Structures are given as C-alpha cells and as structure tokens.
C-alpha cells in the first residue's frame, strides 16, 4: 500500500476495516467502500462510483470464462497478454457470420 498511487480506492464491504481506511486517509486516497451493517457509525461513500465498479467485475468474469486465461496455459507473459487481447476482440467487436 505504500507505493499505491491512486485518487480513489473501490472495494466491497469485505475491505471495510478501520486499518485500511486509516491507511487510505494517510495516503490521501478516497475510499469508496460501503460500510458493513454492523458498524456503529455508518459512513458515507460515493454510491454512483461504487455502482460503476460492477463493470470492472464483469470484465474480469468474462476473461476468466475463457479457460486458457483462467488457468494461465501460456508460459510466456507475451503469449498471455496476446490471449487477453484476443479474448477482448471476441467480447467487444461485433462478429457477423454469414
């Protein structure tokens, strides 16, 4: 966390700990973490930014659905990155079959 350079830190409720929140505050990073229900004092967070987090989660889910990426069959880093690029092409480019 010492070398982390970011403006905001998005995470789910599992990361709602006082230690992490204090570390982020010291580093001047805004925490976008919903508080757990058991917190005595519920704190505010940016709901819109947190809601956008699911888009990132969906991209990782789509990548992991491809077995070659999920199990990292590629031995070389360049091959692994190439496989990710190919997967993104299949996911986001319109493919027409005739």
C-alpha distance (Angstrom), angle and dihedral (degrees) to the residues before:
residue distance angle dihedral
X1 . . .
X2 3.79 . .
X3 3.80 93.1 .
X4 3.80 95.5 41.7
X5 3.79 112.7 125.5
X6 3.79 111.6 -169.3
X7 3.77 141.3 121.5
X8 3.80 95.9 -141.7
X9 3.79 136.2 21.8
X10 3.83 115.6 -149.8
X11 3.77 117.7 -163.7
X12 3.78 141.1 142.7
X13 3.80 128.6 -104.8
X14 3.80 92.4 -82.3
X15 3.81 88.6 73.5
X16 3.81 94.6 53.2
X17 3.79 98.3 116.4
X18 3.78 128.5 137.1
X19 3.80 91.2 -129.0
X20 3.80 93.4 56.0
X21 3.80 92.7 43.1
X22 3.81 90.3 51.4
X23 3.81 91.7 49.1
X24 3.80 91.1 50.4
X25 3.78 91.7 47.7
X26 3.82 91.1 51.7
X27 3.81 89.9 50.7
X28 3.84 90.2 48.6
X29 3.82 91.8 -118.5
X30 3.79 119.8 144.5
X31 3.80 112.2 -124.7
X32 3.79 115.4 -139.1
X33 3.78 97.5 -172.6
X34 3.80 122.5 132.1
X35 3.80 111.3 -127.9
X36 3.78 120.1 -113.2
X37 3.79 114.7 -109.9
X38 3.79 92.4 -116.3
X39 3.84 92.8 64.3
X40 3.78 111.5 115.9
X41 3.79 92.0 -144.2
X42 3.78 114.1 36.4
X43 3.80 110.7 -145.4
X44 3.78 127.6 -151.9
X45 3.80 124.9 -108.4
X46 3.80 136.2 174.9
X47 3.82 104.6 -86.7
X48 3.82 95.2 -171.9
X49 3.79 93.8 52.3
X50 3.79 91.7 45.8
X51 3.80 90.8 50.4
X52 3.81 90.0 54.9
X53 3.80 88.3 57.6
X54 3.80 90.9 79.9
X55 3.82 89.9 68.8
X56 3.79 89.4 63.5
X57 3.80 90.9 46.2
X58 3.81 90.2 51.8
X59 3.81 91.8 52.5
X60 3.80 91.5 52.9
X61 3.81 90.3 46.6
X62 3.81 90.6 51.8
X63 3.80 90.9 49.8
X64 3.80 93.1 49.2
X65 3.80 91.5 51.3
X66 3.80 86.8 71.6
X67 3.79 104.1 81.8
X68 3.80 95.5 -149.1
X69 3.80 90.5 60.6
X70 3.79 97.7 38.1
X71 3.81 92.9 54.2
X72 3.81 94.7 32.5
X73 3.78 97.3 -129.6
X74 3.80 91.5 172.5
X75 3.78 111.3 96.1
X76 3.79 95.6 -161.9
X77 3.79 124.6 62.1
X78 3.80 90.9 -133.0
X79 3.81 90.8 55.3
X80 3.79 91.4 48.4
X81 3.82 92.2 50.8
X82 3.81 89.6 47.1
X83 3.80 90.0 53.3
X84 3.80 90.1 52.0
X85 3.80 90.2 50.7
X86 3.79 91.3 50.8
X87 3.81 90.9 49.1
X88 3.80 90.7 51.8
X89 3.80 89.8 50.8
X90 3.80 90.3 54.4
X91 3.80 92.1 45.7
X92 3.77 101.3 46.3
X93 3.79 109.3 25.0
X94 3.78 117.4 82.0
X95 3.77 108.5 -113.4
X96 3.80 118.0 -160.2
X97 3.75 120.8 -166.5
X98 3.77 120.9 -164.7
